[in-house]
Amino acid sequence: MHGLMSYRRFGRARSLRSDRAERMLSRYVATELWLELDRYVATERNGRSVATQLPSFGSSSVAT
């Protein structure tokens, strides 16, 4: 993923850029990617990522 580094040991994801937002959500970490697109990624502790767009752009999601 571009601009996102996963720290699996700590069960969290961190952005490589200082202007990114990070919020703990139970077992997930939501990290803002591509600020202009309002796109977020939640990374589970086992390393699986789910990318989701905000409702203003529709209700699509992609799981990897």
C-alpha positions as CSV (number, residue, x, y, z in Angstrom):
1,M,0.0,0.0,0.0
2,H,1.2,3.5,-0.8
3,G,2.1,5.6,2.3
4,L,1.0,3.0,4.8
5,M,3.3,0.8,7.0
6,S,1.8,-2.0,9.1
7,Y,3.3,-2.7,12.5
8,R,1.9,-6.2,13.0
9,R,3.8,-6.7,16.3
10,F,1.7,-3.8,17.8
11,G,-1.5,-4.6,16.0
12,R,-1.6,-1.1,14.4
13,A,-0.9,0.7,11.2
14,R,1.0,3.9,10.8
15,S,1.2,6.3,8.0
16,L,4.6,7.2,6.5
17,R,3.5,10.9,6.1
18,S,3.0,13.3,9.0
19,D,-0.3,14.7,7.7
20,R,-2.3,11.5,8.1
21,A,-4.9,10.8,10.8
22,E,-4.9,7.6,12.9
23,R,-7.7,6.4,15.1
24,M,-8.0,3.2,17.2
25,L,-11.2,1.3,16.6
26,S,-11.2,-1.8,18.9
27,R,-9.1,-4.3,17.1
28,Y,-8.7,-2.2,14.0
29,V,-6.8,0.9,13.2
30,A,-8.2,3.4,10.7
31,T,-5.6,5.4,8.8
32,E,-6.5,8.1,6.4
33,L,-5.1,7.6,2.9
34,W,-5.4,10.0,0.0
35,L,-6.9,12.9,1.9
36,E,-8.4,14.3,-1.3
37,L,-10.3,11.0,-1.9
38,D,-11.5,10.6,1.8
39,R,-10.4,7.0,1.6
40,Y,-9.6,5.0,4.8
41,V,-7.9,1.7,5.5
42,A,-8.6,-0.4,8.6
43,T,-5.8,-3.0,9.4
44,E,-6.7,-6.0,11.5
45,R,-4.1,-7.4,13.9
46,N,-3.5,-10.4,11.8
47,G,-2.4,-8.1,8.9
48,R,-5.5,-8.2,6.8
49,S,-6.5,-4.8,5.3
50,V,-9.9,-3.5,4.4
51,A,-10.1,-0.3,2.3
52,T,-13.4,1.6,2.5
53,Q,-14.7,4.9,1.0
54,L,-16.8,7.3,3.0
55,P,-20.6,7.3,2.4
56,S,-20.3,10.6,0.5
57,F,-18.6,8.7,-2.4
58,G,-20.9,5.7,-2.2
59,S,-20.8,2.5,-0.2
60,S,-18.0,0.5,-1.8
61,S,-15.3,-1.4,-0.1
62,V,-12.4,-3.6,-1.0
63,A,-10.9,-6.4,1.1
64,T,-7.4,-7.7,0.5
